[in-house]
Amino acid sequence: MEKFWNDLLDQIRNYYESIVELMPRLALGILLFILFWYLSRLLKSTAGRWLRKRMDDPLLAAFLSRVVKATFITIGLLVFLQVVGLGKAAGSLLAGAGISAFVIGFAFKDIGENFLAGILMAFKRPFRVGDIIETGEVKGTIIGLSLRDTQVKTFDGKDVFIPNGMILKNPIVNYTIDGFLRQEFTIGLDYGSDINGAMKIILGVLAKVPGILQEGKAPNILISQLGSSSLNLTAYYWLDTFDRSISSMELRNQAIERTLAALDAAGFYLPGDIMEVKNYNDKPLRMEQ
């Protein structure tokens, strides 16, 4: 029994000496890790401000600043392990991290796909906040961007969060990325009407509607269809999507209302649809009131 206690005391003494020997390196390692942590936060803040001044995309600036912070924290952890004498553990940690990342990525395939898609889209965005886009069955205004999903406000007030992986794999229609949006409306005139005169009236109206571009992308009128009861004219015009004071829907309403009023004042007849009824029997049709 006495031998057991002596061996136990010797083992405790050895642990004590090892701890005493480790304490200076542990204190130095913790100090260095805290220093790297502070530097990572400082560099993230500095890099974020510097990138936001030079980039149009705030998401990309935020992502790169987070990468800077994560890089310095990782370096600080590796330095800590090296100082305390766990250099081999640092190598094992890096190797294990790669295997763990593979296993986790396989288990959470969809989450990883959306995250990687968000990173790719952060470097090359097919849209900006405020752009009007259409992808799949969703059409609306971009109001939020993240590394996992994209938030779209539809025109009926719904907030749709689309996974970035779906956006990356499907076609995207961006209506406003270059600052110009074309709209159109169709007017049906009676056959035999003065088509050139009607076109001049419509162009004159569109020239006076505030918000419709006149230089470079001037409005134009084309005969779009020979209908059963009317000859249809389609008016095309452009508006500046960067001008937030302009509502595309209100602008279209103004253009149509003013055009109808001008054509009516000029004496043009705008017929409705005509249904032709044929009688294949010899008996006359009876009309009831």
N, C-alpha and C positions, 0 to 999 in steps of 0.2 A: 504493500500500500504506500509505503514511504517513497519507493521508487517511482510510482505513478505520479505522485504530487511533485517530485523533483523534475520529472520529465515535462509535466504540465507547466511548471514555472519557467523552465528553460525555453519552452515553445513560446510562452507569453513574452519572455524577455526578447526573443528573436523578433517577434512581431513588433514590439515596442521600438527596438533599434531600427527596424525597417521603416516604421512610420516616422520616426525622428529624421531618418535619412531622406525620406520622401517629402517631408513638410516644406523645405525651401523650394524644391522643384514644383510642388503642387501650388504653393503661393505664387511663384513666378508664372506658372501656367495660367492660373486664374486671372492674374493681373493682365497678362497678355490677351487673354480671351475677352476680358472686359474692354480692353483698349480696342480690339478689333470690332467688338459690338458697337462701341461708341462711334468709331470711324465709319462703320457701315451705315448707321443712321445719319451721320453728318453728310456722307457722300450721297446717300439716297436723296436727301433734301436738296443738296446742291445740284446734283445731276438732274433732278426733277425740274427745278426752276430753269436750269440752263436749256434743257431739252424742250420745255414748253414754249420758250421764247423762239425756238428755231424750227418747231414742228407744227403742222396744222392739225395733227391727230393727237389729242390728249391721251388716248388709250395707249398708243405706242410709247409716248414719253413716260407714262406711269409704269408700263411694263419694263422698260429698260432700266428705270431707276430701281425697281424691285430686284431685277437681275443683279445690279451692282451690289445691293445690300446682301442678297443671298450669297453672292460670291465671297464677299469679305467675311461673312459669318462662317462659311465653310472653311475658308483659310484659317480663321481664328481657331476653329475646333481642331483642325489638323495640327496647328502649331502647339496647342495645349497638350494633345496626346503625345507629340514628339518631345516636348519639354519634360513631361512627367515620366518619360521612358516607355511609352506605349506606342512606339513607332510601328511595330508590327501590327498592333491593333488598328492603327490608322489605315494601313494597307488592306487589312481584312475588312475594315469598315467600308472602304471604297468598293472593294469587290462585292461585298454583301449588298451595298446600295444598288449596284447594277442589277444583281439577281432579284432583289426585292422590287426594284422598279419594273422589271420584266413581269414578275408574278402579279404585282398589283395592277399593272397596265392591262394584262390579259384578263384579270378578274373584273376590272372596271373599264371594259373596252369602250363603251359609249361615252363615259365621262372623260376618259383620256382622249378620245377622238375629238370631242367638242373642245377640250382644252388646247390640243395641238392646233385645231382649226382656228381657235381664237388667236393663238400666237401668230399663225401664218397671216391671218387677216389683219393683225395689228401692224404688220410690216407693209402690207399692200391692201388698203381698204377699197372695196368697190363702192363705198358710200360714206357719207359723213352724217353727223347729227343734223337733223332737219331735212335731209333728202327724202324724196318720195320714191319708194321702191315697190316692186312687185316680185314676189318669189312664190312659186306654187299657187296656192289659192289665197295668199295673204297680200294685201295691198294697203299701204299706209305710209306714215311718216316715221323716220328713225328718230327715237327720242333717247335711246340708251344703248351703250356698247359695253360689253364685258368680255372676259376671256372664256366664258362658258356659253353665253347666249346673247342674242340681239333683241332689244325691245322695240316693237313697232306699235304705233298708235294708229288703228284703222280709222277710216272716215266715219264709221258709226260709233266711235268712242271706245272700242275694245282695245285692251292692252295685250298684245300677243308676244310671248317670249319664244323666239325661234332658236333652237340649238344651232351653234355655229357650224357643226358638221353638216347639217342639212343645207345651210346657205352655201357652204363651200362646194357641195356636190350638185346643186341644182342651179339652173340659169337664173340670173337676177336682171330685172329690168329697172334701171335707174332713170327716172324721168327728169331729174333736176341737177345732175352732177355737173353739167356744163353751164348751168345758169339759164337755160332756155327751155320753154315748154310750149309745144304747139297744141292748140285746141281748134275745134271745128264745130260747125252746126250746119244743118241742111234746111233749105227753104224750097217749097214746092210752088211753082208758078203755073198758071193756066197756059195750055198750048196756044200759040198765037200772040203771047205777050212780047213786049219789047225786051229781049234778053239783055242786050247791051245796056239799055237804060237802067234795068234792074241792077246789073252788076255795078254800074257807076254809083247808084244810090247806096248800095250795100258798102262799097269801098269808102264812100263819103262818111257813112255812119261809123265805120270801124276806125276811121282816121280821127274821130272826135271822142272816142271812148278812152278815158284815162287808163293807162296801164298797158295798152296794146302797142307793141313796138312798130315803128314806122320806118326806121332806117336800118338797112342791112337785111332785115327779116320782115319786109313789108307784107301786109295782108294780100291775099289773092283769092279769086273766085273761079271755080271750075264747074262745068256741067257734069254732074256725077251720075245721073241716071235719067233714063226716059221711062217714067212710070206710066201706069195704066191710065191715070187721070191727071197727071201733072209732070212738068219738066223740072227736075230737081237741081238746084244750085247748092254747092257746098262752099261755105266760106272758111278759109284757113287763116289763122292769125297766131302770133307768137307773143309770149309774155316773159318778163324777167323774173325767174324764181328766186333770185338773191334779194329782191325787194320784198321784205316781209310785210309791208303795208298793203300788198296786193293779195286779194283772195281770188284764186282761179275760178271758183264756183260763182262768186258774185260778179266777177268780170264777164263770165259767159252769160249770166242772166241779163246783165246790162246790154251786152252786144245783141242778144236775141230780141229783147224788148224794144230797143231803139230801131232795129232793122224792121221788125213787124210794123211798128208805128210809121216809119218812113215810107215803106212800100204801100201801106194802106192809104196814107195821105196822098201818094202819087197816083192812086187809082188802080193799083195792081190787084188782081183777084187771086187769092190763095185757096185753091180748091181742096176739098177733103177727098178721101178715098171714095171712088165710085164703084158700086157693085153692078155688074151686068147680069141680068136675068134672061135666060132664053127659054122659050116655050116650045117643046118638041111634040106637043099634042095639037090636034086640030081644034080643040075646044079653047074658047077665049078664057083668059084669066079673070077671075072675079076679084075685084078690089073691095076690101072691107075697111070701113072707117071706124 
